[in-house]
Amino acid sequence: MSIHKSYFSKNDTIISNSYTNTGKNPIVELFFGNVDNVISPTGFSRFIFDLDITDLEEKISNGEISTGCSYNLTHKLKMTNTSFFDKELLNDTWSNGRRRATSFDLVLYRIPKTSGDTGDPQTWDEGVGYDYYAGNAMGSSNSVSVKNAVETDKSFSDRPVNWYQRSTVDNWSYNGIYDNTNQTTGNTGINYSALTIVDIQHFEDGNEDIYFDMTDEINDILTGSTTGVTGWGVSFVPKVENISGMTENYSVGFFSRHTQTFYEPFLETTYNDLIQDDRHTFYEQRENKLYLYSFRYGNPQRLDNTPIVNILDSNGSVVPGFENLPTCEIQRGIYEVIVSGLTASTVPCLFYDNWSSLSIDGVTITPVENQFVVYPLSELYQIGMEDNEPKYYGFNFSGIKQDEKILNTDIRKVNVSLKKAYTANQVLTHVDAYYRIYVREGMTEVQVQDWTPINRTATGYYFIFDTRDKIPNEYFIDMKVVSDREVNTYKRELQFQIVNKK
């Protein structure tokens, strides 16, 4: 399993019935209600953003992210709550007098075209504003009619995008993008009920992070099923926005793309490219996986088409039922075949996997034949009067050096050697091993990649670390091994820094 992160290309928080622009603000503040004791907008706000998925599309196109074995990409939108780190902030007020919201739902929706699902896409600009309002000079109306009063306030802007305008010359087809009362008719606007709702998330305490599932939405864009998307919006559900008669104002905050912290929002794409090569641990009567590795000058090389596999016995004859087995590309230039239920009259027994229909750039390649040994199924299990002793492990890494400074343009193949602890050369070939990547903020470990199985090939273990979608910081890698009902975690086995290329 691997991940890819796509970041926002632009974002803004628009405020009901206001020309205020907050495109450069490091905080996304969604609010509803009313505050009498401070000068601030009344009503509610909505957050809009767009994603840059250019790198994701390029990786899929060139095979770095392969969808050959199954179209298994999942996409989660992640935004960090500004209240997450301090529980004492719950049920408290912000410095501007707004109370922190609890017990609410946020909805993620696609920015509609000018006529809902039809018409022209509504493109928009981020803007250069920072403040939500400009002090007493704005008055409670916060309207464009008093904009001359704040010409010297460079942190305030009423330039698009805002509640009414998406660019200098274009307005939204409906103010605020859609009508939350569902009372528009004909071509006068877009109702909430006409929006494409991507996901809804409930917030019980109000300090939870955003974790929207965008899998179907992004996959449809990647395959071309959905076109003309100019971004998405996040809002309180209409029942919350339409609450009237409130004497207080409630809000929730998230870090925006302009944050100076590590918590920049992103789309996390997860895809299954795990290699679990059973060539040296092939057991009869069960599902086993074999792989063909294609390289040119040390770099993975894609074949013109996926090959086919025949399983041959020790005499070189095709085993009945194991001919023309289908394959798929699990990683760029690496092809997988699943062999299920193979057995023999006597085991261990030698077999061959013959890969044919090979060609590269139109050049036909001679079929490749590898060998493997089928072991009796009984050797897979340890049954007897003694309990297994828990095992402890040591790790050697190559591909990233301890405390190395790595440019954020690098892709590293990290080879992992697993050895039995306190031994010099007892390398282990079949271990349930995992790795985890994180950064540290004080005493807090901020997860970058959750526990992920390590690729197991016929010659060793490895994982790929792509720095191009990682924020410059100091990174740490933990290892985890599962054996004899124990889960042993080995902290900070590897640490390094990612630095910007000037």
N, C-alpha and C positions, 0 to 999 in steps of 0.2 A: 504494500500500500504506500502511496506517495501523495503529496499535496502540492498544489500550486496556489499562490496568492495573487489576486488581481485587486488593484487599488482604485479608489475613486478618481475620476478625471475632473469632477467639479461637484460642488454641493452648495446648498443654501437653505436657510430657514425663512420661510415667508410668513408674514403676520397678517391676520385677518384685517381687512379694510385699511391697510397701511402700505405706503410706498417704501418702507424701510427695507434695506438690503443688508444681509449679514453674511455674505458669501465668504469672507476671510476670517470669520470668528472661529477660534479653535474649539468652541463648545457648541453643540447642537442642543438648544433648549426648547423642548416641546411643553407648552403650557395650555391651561384652560381656566376659565373663571374670571374673577375680578378682584382687584386690590384697590382699596380706597386711600390707603395711607402713603402710597408711593406713586410717582408719575411713571406710568408704564402702559403699554398697549393693553387693551381689554379684549376679551374674546378667546382666541386660541391661535396656535401656530402650527405650521406643517413643514416637514423637512423633505427636500427633494435632492436627488443625487443621480449621477451617471457613473458607469463603470468603464474602465479601460481594459477590455479583454483581448487586446491586440496580441499580447504575448501568448495568451492561452490559445488563441486561434492558430498562431504560428507553430506552437509546440504540437498541436494536433495535426497540422498540415504536414510537418516534416517528420512525424513519427516519434518525437520525444515523448509525447503522451499518446500511447497506442490504444485505439478502441477496437482492435482486431478480435480479441477474445470475447468481448462483450461490451456493449455501450454502457459502461458502468460508472460514468462520471456523476458525482453528486456535488452540489454547490450550496454552501451555507453563507449567508451574510452575517458578519460579526462586527458589532460595535460595542465598545467598552463603556459601561455606565460610570459616570464621574463620582457616584456615591458608593461604588462597590468596595472601596478600600477602607471605609470607616463606618461601622454600624451605628456609631453614635449620631451620625447625620440623619438616620431614619426618623421620620415624623418631626423633623426640625424645619427651620426656615432658612432660605438663602439670604445672602447679604442684602438683596433687593426686596426682601419681605415676602417673597413667594414661598409657599409651603411645599415641601416635597410630596409629590403625588404617590399614592398607593392604590392598589386594587383597581387596575384599569387594563384595557386592551389596546394594543397598537396594531394597526393594519398596514401591510405592505402592498402597494398597488402599482401598476404600470401607468406612466403618464400617458393619457389617451391622445389619440390623433384629434384633429379639429372636429371630427364628428364621431367620436368614440372609437370604434374599430375601423372606421373608414376615414376618408379625407387625408389631409397632409399631416406629416409628423410635426409636432410642436417642439421645434428646437429652441434652446434657451441659453443664456449666458449667466455665468456665476456671479459676476459683479465684484465690486471692490470694497463693500461696506464691512464694518466690524461691529459697531454698537447696535443694540436693539432700539435705543432711543437716545436722544441727544440732550439729556438734562431738562431743566425747567424751560429752556427755550422752545422745546417742542410742544409743550402743553399736553393736555390729555388726549387731544385729537390725534396727535402723531401723524398729521396728514401733510401732503405735498404743498398745501397752501401756505405753509410757514417755512418752506425750505430755505429761503434767503437768510433766515435767522441763524442758520448753522453752516453757512458757507465756509467758515474758518475751522470747523470741526472736521478734521481729516479722517477721523475714525467713523464718521457717520456718512452714509450715502443713500440717496433715494434713486440711484440709477438701477436699471434692471439687472437681475431678475427681482421681482417683487410680487405682491399679491395680484397686481393688475397687469403688469408687463412681463414679457419673456425676452424682449430685446427693445432697443430704442424705437424701432418702427413697428413692432408687432406686440399685440396684446394676447393674453391667454384667451382661448375661445370662450372660457367662462372664468370670471374672477375667482382666484384661489384654486383654479384647475377644475373643480367640480362642485356641485351643489349638494350639501349634506342633508338637505331636507327632502330631496327627491320630488321637488315641486316644479321643476322646469319642464316645459313642453315644447314639442316641435324641434326647431333648430336653434332655440334660444340658449341652450347650454347643455352640460353633461351632468346627469344625476349620479349620485354615489352608486346606485344599483347598476349603472351601466359600466362601471369600472371593471377592469380585469384585476381581481384580487389574487395576489400571489401567495400570501400567507398571513395569518393572524397569530399574535403572541400575547399571552396573558402575563401581567406583572402583578404579583401578589404583594411584595414588599416595596417595590419601586426601585430597588437597587440592583435588579437583575440586568445582565447584559442582553443586547439584542442578538437573537440567534434565529434568523428567518431562513426557511428552506426555500431556495430558489432553483432547485434541481430541474424541474420540468421547464421553467421559464428560460433558463440559460441554455439548456440542451436544445430547446426549440430554436433559439437564436443561432446556435452553433450549426445546426443542421439546415438552417434556412427556412424552417417552417414558420417562424415569426420574423417579420421584417419591420423596419421603420420605427424601432424603439429608440426613444431619446432620453430614457431615464425612468426612475421610479420615485415614488413618494412614500413617506411614513407619516401617519397621522393617528390621533386618537379616533376611535370608532365614533360615528355620528352621534350616538346616544350621549357620549361624554362631551363632545363639542357643543351640543345643543342644550346642555344643562343651563338653566336660567335662574336668576335670583340669588346667585352666590355672592357672598361678601368677601371671600378670600380667593387667592389665585394659587393654582397648584401646577407644579412643573417637574419634569424629569430631564436630566442632562446626559449627553453622550459626547465622547471626543469626536471631533470632525477631522477631515483630512488635513487641516492646517494645524493640528496639535503639535506642540514641540516635544511631546512625550513619545514613548514607544507604542502608544495605544492607537495608532492610526487605523481607521476602519478598513475592512477588506472583505473580499469574497474568497472563501476557501474552497478550492476544488480538490476533491479527493478521488483518486482513481486506483484501480487494482492492477498493479504491475508486479505483483509478488512472484518471485521465482522460488520454487521448492523442488529442486532437482533430486529425483530418487534413483539416479543411475547407480549409486553405490549402496543404496538401501532399498532395493526393489524386492518386495515380498509378494508371493503368489496369492491369488484369489482376492486381491484388493485393488483399489484404484492407485495407480502410480503415474507420475509425470516425468517425461523426458523432454530434453531441449536440444535445439540446434542453434549454434551461435555463429553468426555471419559477421565478419570484420573485413575491412580494407585499410591497410596501413594503421592498424590498431584502433580504428574507429568503427562503430557499428554500421553495417551496410544492409539496407533493406533489399530484399529480393523483389523481383518483378511481380511475383504472386506467391501465395502461401503454398508450401510444398505438401506432398502426401507421404505417408509413412507405411511401410510394410514391415511386419515383425517376422524375422527369419529364425528358424531353429538352428541348432549347432551344425546341421548338414547344409545350411544355406537355402532350405526350402521355406516357402511362405507358410506360416502357421494359419490353418483354416480359421476364418472369423476375425483375423487380425491383418487384413489386407486393405489398402487404400484408406487408412485412417486419416481423418481430417485434422488439420493443424490450425493454429492461429498465432498472430504476432502479439506477444505479451509485452515486450519492450522493443524499441527500435532495433531491428536486426536479430531479434531473439524469438524463436518460434517454439511453441509448446504443443505436445501431443499427449493426450490422456490415454493410458493403456489400462484397461479394467478387466480383471478376472483371469489374467494369464496364469497358466500353471503347466506342470509337466509331470510325467510318470515318476521321474526321480528328480529331486532337488537337493542341493544346488545344481543349477543347470545353466549353461551359457546360451544366450540369445543375441540377436543382432537387430538393431533398428536401422532400416534402410530408408533414407530421405531422398526422394526423387522429385522430378518436375521442377528443377532448380534453374533459375536464370537471373542474371544481373545485367541491367542496361541492354537487354536483348541478346546477351551472350549466354548460350546454354552451358550449364555446369554439370560435370559428371556427378551422378548420384553419390551421396556420402553415406558410408556405413560405419556405425559405431557398435560397441558391444556392451552388454550388461549381464549380470548374473542374477537369476531369480533364486531367492532364498525361501526356505520353508516358512510358512506363516507362524509356526510355533516359536521361531527365533525372535519374533517381534515382541513377545511377552516374556516376562520374568515371573515364573510361578514356582513357589517352593516354601520352605519353612522359615526363611529369613526375610526380614524387612530390608529394603534398600537403604543404604546410608545416604543422607542428603549430600549433594555434591556442591563444592564451591569452585569458582572459576576465576581465571585471570584473563585479561584481554590485551592484545597488541593491535595497534592501529597503524595503517599506512594510507597515505592520501591526504591526510591533514596532520600537521605536526602539533604537538602540545604547545599552546600559547602562540600559535602562528597568527600573523596578520594576513587576512585574505581579502583581495579586491572583490567588490560586489559585482564583478563580471565573470567570476569563475564558476565552473561546474566541477565538483570533485567526486571521484569514485573512492569511497572509503572502504578499504579492505579490513576485515575484522578477523583476527586469529583468536579462537577460543581454546583455552588450555585448562586442564585440570590444575587447580590451585596448588602451589608449592611444588610443581614439577616444571622441568625446563623444556621438555619437548613432547609432552603427551597431548597432542592436538586432537580435539574432538570433532567428529564429522556429522553428528546428528543431534542437535541440541535445540530446544525451544527457546530461542533468544530474541530479545526485543531491544529497541533503542528509543530514547525520548530526547527531544531537543527543547531547551528553554533558555530564557534570559533571567537575570535577577534584578529586582528593584528593591533594595534594602534587604529585608528578610523574606520578601515575597518572590516565589518562583513563577514567572509568567510563561505559560506554555506556548511554544511555537509549533511543536508537532507532538501529538500524543503518542503513547506506546505503539510502536509499529514493528511488525515482524521483519527480521533481517533476511535479505535474499540468500538462499542456499543453493550454490551451484555444485557441480561435481568436484570442484577443486577448492572450495572455500565459501566464506561468507562475505557479503558486502552490502552497502547501500549507497545511493546517489544523493549528494547534497548540492542543491542548486542555490547559489548565493544571490542570483539575479532578482529574486522576488523577496529578499530578506532585508529588513531595515538594519543599517549599520549599528552594531552593538557588540557586547561580549556574550558569546554563546557557550552553553554547557551541554554535554551529552551524558545521560545516565544509561546504564545497561541493566537489563533484567533477564533472569534465567529461571525457568520453572522446572523443578525436579523433585520427585518423591514428595508431592503435596506441599512443597515449600516454594514460595516466591521470594527470591533473593534479589534485592536491588543494590546496584553498585553505583554510588553517587559520584558524579563529576569525573568520570573516567577520561573525558577529553574536554578541553576548553580552548577556545580560540576567539579571535575578533574578526568581524567583517568591517572593512573600512571602505569609504567612498573613493572612487577613482576620480581624480581631478581632471 
